[in-house]
Amino acid sequence: MSLNHEILQLFFPAMFSHDRSQLEKLLTDDVEWHLPPFVENSELKGKPAILEFICGTAGKVFKKGSMQMDIETQAVEGDQALVLAQLHAKTSSGKDYRNRYCFAFHFREGAIYEVWELMDSVNLQQQLRN
């Protein structure tokens, strides 16, 4: 198993549990996160902004500890990885949430330096609205 594959194995559990100290080890200082275009401020830059997004903002949308991901396809090659998965969670209001996500990662020197996150945005908005 490659180092970048091992990083992915650690990343999602740390993200879903809001494990800030583990995430700090997995991200470069200059990391960038590209959210879908419908999100206000969809370009996050720097470790502090991304840690706040993962541990703060996402924590307001979904109940902590409720997020689970079923990976459908994962490919790691060199300094890039692609993950297609179904995400299951409970919203902060207690409703079931399910959506398909695609994450593209770029790695540098044993850490993640760029993430692209895509999902069915209409599905997301409908589930959070209802």
Secondary structure, DSSP 8 states (H G I E B T S, - for coil): --HHHHHHHHHHHHHHTT-HHHHHHHEEEEEEEE--TTSTT-EEESHHHHHHIIIIIHHHHB-TT--EEEEEEEEEETTEEEEEEEEEEEBTTS-EEEEEEEEEEEEETTEEEEEEEEE-HHHHHHHHH-
